[in-house]
Amino acid sequence: MTAENPVRRTRTAREVAQSVGCHPRTVQRAVAEPRDEFIKRSRARQDLALELKNAGLKYREIADRLGCSEKAAQNLVHRARDRHKLTSVT
């Protein structure tokens, strides 16, 4: 069972588990974002990074807009490019 309304948490699963007296994995299962929703959100972020790169922004500028590191911005762009290459071939 996963969380129906996933929200970014402020405490770790370990912290919650200690406070309620259960195993951290139990907490993770209860509050986890469904996999398909995570993938959808992840791909949208990758696509946005690729759009910004195609618009002429530098990785540092993309990182600033997305609130991540420059290396993370590079990875987002490369993953989006790889995914688009795979879908255009088949």
Buried (B, 14 or more C-beta within 10 A) or exposed (E): EEBEEBEEEEEEBEEBBEEEEEEBEEBBEEBBBEEEEEEEEEEEBBBBBBEBBEEEBEBEBBBEEBEBEBEBBBBBBBBBBEBEEEEEEE
